Amino acid sequence: MSGDRDRTSSGREAIPWGADSEYGRLHDVLLGPPANFRWLPTSAISKATLAEGRSFSGADAIAQHAEMVAAYESAGVRCHFLEPDPALPYQVFARDSSVATPDGAIVTQLHQQWRRGEYAPVIRFYREAGIPIFKMITAAALEGGDVIIVEPGRMLIGNGEERTEAPAARQLAGWMEELGWEVRIEMIPSQFVHIDVLVSILGPKLAAVCVDVAGAGLVRWLRDAGFEILEVPVAEAFALGVNAISLGDDRALSSEYSKSLNEQLRARGIEVYDPDLSMFTLGGGGAHCLGQALRRERVG
């Protein structure tokens, strides 16, 4: 823990929780309970799954989630869990109800009615765990899957309007800019739900991107910052093929289906954990969506 009490990019003493990147060694992660999960028409991805007549299995979802938890634990990551609420079938996607920053958690405001109540268990979790809440989104809807800490001092916020809305994106950007951060707000096609369906940061200067959808301006912004881009095709991105989470130290948690990304990561010497997460990817979220970093080693 001593290495965590350095200074944030704003010059203040760092708290022993939070993150200043997407790739510092992950020590603690927040997960949602899978028991109440079921497919709902929450996005173009889950709507396509339902339209195809696919069969959901709650037992398979629970087993796959347990496999993911085992992968985290084998990588030395402590898993923390939100209190299950049967009224919140999509709280399993713990990425969305909060955001980790170097100054504490930001509690978000989710857009759809079946997710709106997720603020309650996440606030209870942070308070009971003694993790400081830095801010709470109040201006409009903003979901954690639309927030990426690209590297210390640089944040990317997705804005597709069906989930994250412009006033809330600007509210978050304003808070971070007050701390001296550069923030880019990126419009995304709403059918891709969140920015983390199109972009993931998987190591220092290493990003997976669906370049055909993400847009030339965003790709140029990343490349100008020195990032190597691992390109993932549109069909795989729509099936959550970009949606992986770095564990730090050249390790990443992905999913079995993310063939193109996993192959590229392994070719660069990155160890990949790739459990079957199909019950969740068909419902609209992958490995990155399923977990919110609680504590990463500072890299800035």
C-alpha positions, 0 to 999 in steps of 0.5 A: 500500500505504501506505493499508492500514497504518492501524489495524484496528477493534481499534486494532492496526496493519493488515497490508497484506492482508485486508479490513474490508468487502465493498466497499472497493476490491478489489486482490487476489482468491484464485481456485480452479482450474476444471480439476477442477470437475464437478457433484456433489450438494453442495446442493439447487441442484446436486441440482436441476441433476442431477435435471433431467438437465442436461449439464455441460461442462468446456470451458465451465466453463474458458472461463467461469472465464477470462471471469471472470478477464478481468473481474477483470483489466480492473477492475485486480484481481490474481488469485491461484490455489490449487494444483489438486488432482484430489481437490478438485473443488469448490475452484474455490469459493475463498470457502469455504476461508478468510475475510479479516479485517483481522487476517489470514486465517481458515482454515475447516473444510469440512463435506462429504467432497469438500471437507474437504481444501481446508484443505491448498492454502489453508494452503500458499497463504497461507504461500507468499504471506506472508499472515498466518493469523489463526486456524483454525476448529477447533470444527466446520464453518464455510464462508467463504460463510457469513461476510459483513463487513457493514461495519467492525466488523459481521459476519454469519455464516450457520448452516444446520447442513448446512454451517456449524455452530453451535459453529464460528459461535460460535467465529468470533463470539467471536474477532471480538467480542474485537476489538470487533465486533458479530456476528450469527449467522443461521439460514438454510434449508439448501437455500440453502447459505450466507448469501451466496446470500441476502445480498450487500453491494455498496457502503456501506450497500447490500445485495442480499437475498432478503427472502422467505427471509432473514427479517424480523429480518435485514432489520430489522437491516440497515435499522436499520444504514442499509442500502438493500435491493435485493430479489431474488426467491426463484427468482433467489436460488436460482439465485445471483441475489444472489451478486455481489461488490463490486469497490469504487468503484461496481463489481460482478462478478455473472453474466449470469443475475442480471437483477434484481440487475444492473438494480437496480445499474445503475440506481444507477450501479454498473458491473456485470461480468456474465460467463456463469457458468452452469456454476458457478451450476448447480453451486451457486455464483456470482461471490461463491462463486468468489472470496475477497478477499485485499486490499481498501482499508480503509474503516473 
